Amino acid sequence: MAIDSVFDTVVDRRSSNSMKWACARQFLAADEAAADPLPMWVADTDFKAPRP
């Protein structure tokens, strides 16, 4: 039985009301926001939780 890693599935959380994605623009200058940076300032995962 093959077990897929939870890191193999991409989860797009940009519209999930996640502080990491929803609030980043409030803390950036206009030119910084225009660069579409990765929000690495919050330790919030974008991976699915492992199965129990």
PDB file with one MODEL, atoms N, CA, C and O in Angstrom:
MODEL        1
ATOM      1  N   MET A   1       0.847  -1.178   0.000  1.00  0.00           N
ATOM      2  CA  MET A   1       0.000   0.000   0.000  1.00  0.00           C
ATOM      3  C   MET A   1       0.891   1.240   0.000  1.00  0.00           C
ATOM      4  O   MET A   1       1.727   1.407   0.888  1.00  0.00           O
ATOM      5  N   ALA A   2       0.717   2.090  -0.975  1.00  0.00           N
ATOM      6  CA  ALA A   2       1.500   3.327  -1.064  1.00  0.00           C
ATOM      7  C   ALA A   2       0.842   4.405  -0.221  1.00  0.00           C
ATOM      8  O   ALA A   2      -0.378   4.566  -0.229  1.00  0.00           O
ATOM      9  N   ILE A   3       1.662   5.127   0.493  1.00  0.00           N
ATOM     10  CA  ILE A   3       1.159   6.221   1.320  1.00  0.00           C
ATOM     11  C   ILE A   3       1.632   7.531   0.698  1.00  0.00           C
ATOM     12  O   ILE A   3       2.834   7.780   0.599  1.00  0.00           O
ATOM     13  N   ASP A   4       0.685   8.366   0.281  1.00  0.00           N
ATOM     14  CA  ASP A   4       1.035   9.667  -0.272  1.00  0.00           C
ATOM     15  C   ASP A   4       1.387  10.616   0.857  1.00  0.00           C
ATOM     16  O   ASP A   4       0.745  10.619   1.907  1.00  0.00           O
ATOM     17  N   SER A   5       2.391  11.404   0.634  1.00  0.00           N
ATOM     18  CA  SER A   5       2.784  12.404   1.617  1.00  0.00           C
ATOM     19  C   SER A   5       1.775  13.548   1.611  1.00  0.00           C
ATOM     20  O   SER A   5       1.207  13.874   0.569  1.00  0.00           O
ATOM     21  N   VAL A   6       1.554  14.151   2.762  1.00  0.00           N
ATOM     22  CA  VAL A   6       0.670  15.312   2.830  1.00  0.00           C
ATOM     23  C   VAL A   6       1.306  16.502   2.122  1.00  0.00           C
ATOM     24  O   VAL A   6       0.637  17.503   1.862  1.00  0.00           O
ATOM     25  N   PHE A   7       2.600  16.397   1.809  1.00  0.00           N
ATOM     26  CA  PHE A   7       3.297  17.484   1.131  1.00  0.00           C
ATOM     27  C   PHE A   7       3.153  17.392  -0.383  1.00  0.00           C
ATOM     28  O   PHE A   7       3.638  18.266  -1.102  1.00  0.00           O
ATOM     29  N   ASP A   8       2.494  16.344  -0.879  1.00  0.00           N
ATOM     30  CA  ASP A   8       2.286  16.178  -2.312  1.00  0.00           C
ATOM     31  C   ASP A   8       1.063  16.936  -2.814  1.00  0.00           C
ATOM     32  O   ASP A   8       0.921  17.147  -4.019  1.00  0.00           O
ATOM     33  N   THR A   9       0.197  17.340  -1.927  1.00  0.00           N
ATOM     34  CA  THR A   9      -1.039  18.011  -2.309  1.00  0.00           C
ATOM     35  C   THR A   9      -0.927  19.510  -2.061  1.00  0.00           C
ATOM     36  O   THR A   9      -0.641  19.944  -0.945  1.00  0.00           O
ATOM     37  N   VAL A  10      -1.153  20.291  -3.100  1.00  0.00           N
ATOM     38  CA  VAL A  10      -1.112  21.747  -2.976  1.00  0.00           C
ATOM     39  C   VAL A  10      -2.473  22.238  -2.493  1.00  0.00           C
ATOM     40  O   VAL A  10      -3.505  21.885  -3.063  1.00  0.00           O
ATOM     41  N   VAL A  11      -2.471  23.043  -1.455  1.00  0.00           N
ATOM     42  CA  VAL A  11      -3.708  23.601  -0.908  1.00  0.00           C
ATOM     43  C   VAL A  11      -3.638  25.115  -1.079  1.00  0.00           C
ATOM     44  O   VAL A  11      -2.803  25.774  -0.460  1.00  0.00           O
ATOM     45  N   ASP A  12      -4.515  25.665  -1.916  1.00  0.00           N
ATOM     46  CA  ASP A  12      -4.537  27.110  -2.138  1.00  0.00           C
ATOM     47  C   ASP A  12      -5.414  27.746  -1.074  1.00  0.00           C
ATOM     48  O   ASP A  12      -6.636  27.601  -1.106  1.00  0.00           O
ATOM     49  N   ARG A  13      -4.799  28.449  -0.131  1.00  0.00           N
ATOM     50  CA  ARG A  13      -5.540  29.028   0.994  1.00  0.00           C
ATOM     51  C   ARG A  13      -5.718  30.536   0.853  1.00  0.00           C
ATOM     52  O   ARG A  13      -6.070  31.203   1.827  1.00  0.00           O
ATOM     53  N   ARG A  14      -5.484  31.085  -0.332  1.00  0.00           N
ATOM     54  CA  ARG A  14      -5.567  32.535  -0.523  1.00  0.00           C
ATOM     55  C   ARG A  14      -6.962  33.085  -0.243  1.00  0.00           C
ATOM     56  O   ARG A  14      -7.095  34.245   0.145  1.00  0.00           O
ATOM     57  N   SER A  15      -7.993  32.287  -0.429  1.00  0.00           N
ATOM     58  CA  SER A  15      -9.357  32.766  -0.183  1.00  0.00           C
ATOM     59  C   SER A  15      -9.990  32.073   1.026  1.00  0.00           C
ATOM     60  O   SER A  15     -11.213  31.960   1.107  1.00  0.00           O
ATOM     61  N   SER A  16      -9.171  31.615   1.952  1.00  0.00           N
ATOM     62  CA  SER A  16      -9.692  30.869   3.102  1.00  0.00           C
ATOM     63  C   SER A  16      -9.726  31.701   4.393  1.00  0.00           C
ATOM     64  O   SER A  16      -9.883  31.150   5.482  1.00  0.00           O
ATOM     65  N   ASN A  17      -9.581  33.007   4.271  1.00  0.00           N
ATOM     66  CA  ASN A  17      -9.579  33.914   5.415  1.00  0.00           C
ATOM     67  C   ASN A  17      -8.410  33.613   6.354  1.00  0.00           C
ATOM     68  O   ASN A  17      -8.509  33.820   7.563  1.00  0.00           O
ATOM     69  N   SER A  18      -7.326  33.132   5.802  1.00  0.00           N
ATOM     70  CA  SER A  18      -6.111  32.861   6.563  1.00  0.00           C
ATOM     71  C   SER A  18      -5.360  34.178   6.767  1.00  0.00           C
ATOM     72  O   SER A  18      -5.162  34.928   5.811  1.00  0.00           O
ATOM     73  N   MET A  19      -4.946  34.461   7.984  1.00  0.00           N
ATOM     74  CA  MET A  19      -4.222  35.699   8.254  1.00  0.00           C
ATOM     75  C   MET A  19      -2.978  35.803   7.381  1.00  0.00           C
ATOM     76  O   MET A  19      -2.602  36.888   6.939  1.00  0.00           O
ATOM     77  N   LYS A  20      -2.360  34.680   7.147  1.00  0.00           N
ATOM     78  CA  LYS A  20      -1.137  34.644   6.341  1.00  0.00           C
ATOM     79  C   LYS A  20      -1.373  35.238   4.956  1.00  0.00           C
ATOM     80  O   LYS A  20      -0.529  35.973   4.445  1.00  0.00           O
ATOM     81  N   TRP A  21      -2.510  34.924   4.350  1.00  0.00           N
ATOM     82  CA  TRP A  21      -2.781  35.394   2.995  1.00  0.00           C
ATOM     83  C   TRP A  21      -3.688  36.615   2.962  1.00  0.00           C
ATOM     84  O   TRP A  21      -3.529  37.462   2.083  1.00  0.00           O
ATOM     85  N   ALA A  22      -4.628  36.733   3.882  1.00  0.00           N
ATOM     86  CA  ALA A  22      -5.613  37.806   3.820  1.00  0.00           C
ATOM     87  C   ALA A  22      -5.094  39.141   4.349  1.00  0.00           C
ATOM     88  O   ALA A  22      -5.533  40.192   3.883  1.00  0.00           O
ATOM     89  N   CYS A  23      -4.182  39.124   5.297  1.00  0.00           N
ATOM     90  CA  CYS A  23      -3.759  40.363   5.958  1.00  0.00           C
ATOM     91  C   CYS A  23      -2.391  40.883   5.537  1.00  0.00           C
ATOM     92  O   CYS A  23      -1.991  41.967   5.962  1.00  0.00           O
ATOM     93  N   ALA A  24      -1.677  40.145   4.725  1.00  0.00           N
ATOM     94  CA  ALA A  24      -0.314  40.544   4.364  1.00  0.00           C
ATOM     95  C   ALA A  24      -0.273  41.920   3.716  1.00  0.00           C
ATOM     96  O   ALA A  24       0.631  42.707   3.999  1.00  0.00           O
ATOM     97  N   ARG A  25      -1.224  42.221   2.862  1.00  0.00           N
ATOM     98  CA  ARG A  25      -1.236  43.509   2.137  1.00  0.00           C
ATOM     99  C   ARG A  25      -1.364  44.704   3.095  1.00  0.00           C
ATOM    100  O   ARG A  25      -0.911  45.805   2.783  1.00  0.00           O
ATOM    101  N   GLN A  26      -1.973  44.482   4.243  1.00  0.00           N
ATOM    102  CA  GLN A  26      -2.133  45.567   5.214  1.00  0.00           C
ATOM    103  C   GLN A  26      -0.802  45.981   5.830  1.00  0.00           C
ATOM    104  O   GLN A  26      -0.665  47.106   6.310  1.00  0.00           O
ATOM    105  N   PHE A  27       0.173  45.088   5.820  1.00  0.00           N
ATOM    106  CA  PHE A  27       1.454  45.343   6.459  1.00  0.00           C
ATOM    107  C   PHE A  27       2.565  45.705   5.487  1.00  0.00           C
ATOM    108  O   PHE A  27       3.691  45.976   5.904  1.00  0.00           O
ATOM    109  N   LEU A  28       2.256  45.711   4.185  1.00  0.00           N
ATOM    110  CA  LEU A  28       3.273  45.963   3.166  1.00  0.00           C
ATOM    111  C   LEU A  28       3.077  47.316   2.505  1.00  0.00           C
ATOM    112  O   LEU A  28       1.958  47.821   2.411  1.00  0.00           O
ATOM    113  N   ALA A  29       4.175  47.896   2.049  1.00  0.00           N
ATOM    114  CA  ALA A  29       4.094  49.101   1.225  1.00  0.00           C
ATOM    115  C   ALA A  29       3.574  48.683  -0.152  1.00  0.00           C
ATOM    116  O   ALA A  29       3.642  47.505  -0.502  1.00  0.00           O
ATOM    117  N   ALA A  30       3.063  49.623  -0.927  1.00  0.00           N
ATOM    118  CA  ALA A  30       2.468  49.325  -2.228  1.00  0.00           C
ATOM    119  C   ALA A  30       3.450  48.611  -3.154  1.00  0.00           C
ATOM    120  O   ALA A  30       3.072  47.665  -3.844  1.00  0.00           O
ATOM    121  N   ASP A  31       4.706  49.056  -3.176  1.00  0.00           N
ATOM    122  CA  ASP A  31       5.683  48.411  -4.057  1.00  0.00           C
ATOM    123  C   ASP A  31       6.029  46.998  -3.580  1.00  0.00           C
ATOM    124  O   ASP A  31       6.315  46.120  -4.393  1.00  0.00           O
ATOM    125  N   GLU A  32       6.005  46.784  -2.279  1.00  0.00           N
ATOM    126  CA  GLU A  32       6.263  45.446  -1.746  1.00  0.00           C
ATOM    127  C   GLU A  32       5.107  44.503  -2.097  1.00  0.00           C
ATOM    128  O   GLU A  32       5.332  43.359  -2.493  1.00  0.00           O
ATOM    129  N   ALA A  33       3.890  44.984  -1.952  1.00  0.00           N
ATOM    130  CA  ALA A  33       2.713  44.174  -2.265  1.00  0.00           C
ATOM    131  C   ALA A  33       2.663  43.843  -3.752  1.00  0.00           C
ATOM    132  O   ALA A  33       2.231  42.753  -4.126  1.00  0.00           O
ATOM    133  N   ALA A  34       3.100  44.767  -4.602  1.00  0.00           N
ATOM    134  CA  ALA A  34       3.087  44.547  -6.043  1.00  0.00           C
ATOM    135  C   ALA A  34       4.033  43.424  -6.449  1.00  0.00           C
ATOM    136  O   ALA A  34       3.840  42.805  -7.496  1.00  0.00           O
ATOM    137  N   ALA A  35       5.049  43.152  -5.643  1.00  0.00           N
ATOM    138  CA  ALA A  35       6.010  42.085  -5.944  1.00  0.00           C
ATOM    139  C   ALA A  35       5.436  40.699  -5.634  1.00  0.00           C
ATOM    140  O   ALA A  35       6.069  39.692  -5.949  1.00  0.00           O
ATOM    141  N   ASP A  36       4.249  40.630  -5.021  1.00  0.00           N
ATOM    142  CA  ASP A  36       3.583  39.375  -4.655  1.00  0.00           C
ATOM    143  C   ASP A  36       4.516  38.436  -3.890  1.00  0.00           C
ATOM    144  O   ASP A  36       4.781  37.321  -4.339  1.00  0.00           O
ATOM    145  N   PRO A  37       5.016  38.889  -2.732  1.00  0.00           N
ATOM    146  CA  PRO A  37       5.971  38.073  -1.971  1.00  0.00           C
ATOM    147  C   PRO A  37       5.297  36.881  -1.290  1.00  0.00           C
ATOM    148  O   PRO A  37       4.082  36.862  -1.093  1.00  0.00           O
ATOM    149  N   LEU A  38       6.105  35.901  -0.940  1.00  0.00           N
ATOM    150  CA  LEU A  38       5.605  34.778  -0.155  1.00  0.00           C
ATOM    151  C   LEU A  38       5.462  35.227   1.290  1.00  0.00           C
ATOM    152  O   LEU A  38       6.409  35.788   1.841  1.00  0.00           O
ATOM    153  N   PRO A  39       4.322  35.005   1.926  1.00  0.00           N
ATOM    154  CA  PRO A  39       4.112  35.428   3.305  1.00  0.00           C
ATOM    155  C   PRO A  39       4.765  34.464   4.294  1.00  0.00           C
ATOM    156  O   PRO A  39       4.122  33.554   4.816  1.00  0.00           O
ATOM    157  N   MET A  40       6.023  34.679   4.532  1.00  0.00           N
ATOM    158  CA  MET A  40       6.757  33.785   5.430  1.00  0.00           C
ATOM    159  C   MET A  40       6.849  34.358   6.838  1.00  0.00           C
ATOM    160  O   MET A  40       7.647  33.884   7.646  1.00  0.00           O
ATOM    161  N   TRP A  41       6.062  35.348   7.134  1.00  0.00           N
ATOM    162  CA  TRP A  41       6.091  35.999   8.436  1.00  0.00           C
ATOM    163  C   TRP A  41       5.142  35.335   9.429  1.00  0.00           C
ATOM    164  O   TRP A  41       5.142  35.689  10.608  1.00  0.00           O
ATOM    165  N   VAL A  42       4.342  34.388   8.978  1.00  0.00           N
ATOM    166  CA  VAL A  42       3.425  33.664   9.854  1.00  0.00           C
ATOM    167  C   VAL A  42       3.722  32.174   9.729  1.00  0.00           C
ATOM    168  O   VAL A  42       3.814  31.643   8.622  1.00  0.00           O
ATOM    169  N   ALA A  43       3.868  31.516  10.847  1.00  0.00           N
ATOM    170  CA  ALA A  43       4.118  30.071  10.834  1.00  0.00           C
ATOM    171  C   ALA A  43       2.786  29.340  10.699  1.00  0.00           C
ATOM    172  O   ALA A  43       2.283  28.747  11.653  1.00  0.00           O
ATOM    173  N   ASP A  44       2.233  29.397   9.504  1.00  0.00           N
ATOM    174  CA  ASP A  44       0.945  28.795   9.211  1.00  0.00           C
ATOM    175  C   ASP A  44       1.139  27.894   8.005  1.00  0.00           C
ATOM    176  O   ASP A  44       1.602  28.360   6.964  1.00  0.00           O
ATOM    177  N   THR A  45       0.807  26.650   8.113  1.00  0.00           N
ATOM    178  CA  THR A  45       1.078  25.705   7.038  1.00  0.00           C
ATOM    179  C   THR A  45       0.043  25.768   5.923  1.00  0.00           C
ATOM    180  O   THR A  45      -1.130  26.058   6.159  1.00  0.00           O
ATOM    181  N   ASP A  46       0.491  25.495   4.724  1.00  0.00           N
ATOM    182  CA  ASP A  46      -0.398  25.420   3.566  1.00  0.00           C
ATOM    183  C   ASP A  46      -0.510  23.977   3.084  1.00  0.00           C
ATOM    184  O   ASP A  46      -0.795  23.725   1.913  1.00  0.00           O
ATOM    185  N   PHE A  47      -0.289  23.046   3.982  1.00  0.00           N
ATOM    186  CA  PHE A  47      -0.386  21.628   3.651  1.00  0.00           C
ATOM    187  C   PHE A  47      -1.565  21.012   4.387  1.00  0.00           C
ATOM    188  O   PHE A  47      -1.995  21.499   5.432  1.00  0.00           O
ATOM    189  N   LYS A  48      -2.074  19.933   3.818  1.00  0.00           N
ATOM    190  CA  LYS A  48      -3.169  19.210   4.457  1.00  0.00           C
ATOM    191  C   LYS A  48      -2.657  18.559   5.738  1.00  0.00           C
ATOM    192  O   LYS A  48      -1.492  18.169   5.825  1.00  0.00           O
ATOM    193  N   ALA A  49      -3.519  18.448   6.710  1.00  0.00           N
ATOM    194  CA  ALA A  49      -3.167  17.741   7.942  1.00  0.00           C
ATOM    195  C   ALA A  49      -3.081  16.252   7.644  1.00  0.00           C
ATOM    196  O   ALA A  49      -3.846  15.744   6.824  1.00  0.00           O
ATOM    197  N   PRO A  50      -2.167  15.546   8.292  1.00  0.00           N
ATOM    198  CA  PRO A  50      -2.057  14.106   8.046  1.00  0.00           C
ATOM    199  C   PRO A  50      -3.282  13.362   8.560  1.00  0.00           C
ATOM    200  O   PRO A  50      -3.956  13.804   9.491  1.00  0.00           O
ATOM    201  N   ARG A  51      -3.549  12.238   7.941  1.00  0.00           N
ATOM    202  CA  ARG A  51      -4.655  11.408   8.396  1.00  0.00           C
ATOM    203  C   ARG A  51      -4.309  10.782   9.730  1.00  0.00           C
ATOM    204  O   ARG A  51      -3.142  10.485   9.988  1.00  0.00           O
ATOM    205  N   PRO A  52      -5.315  10.573  10.597  1.00  0.00           N
ATOM    206  CA  PRO A  52      -5.043   9.956  11.900  1.00  0.00           C
ATOM    207  C   PRO A  52      -4.639   8.500  11.761  1.00  0.00           C
ATOM    208  O   PRO A  52      -4.376   7.834  12.762  1.00  0.00           O
TER     209      PRO A  52
ENDMDL
END
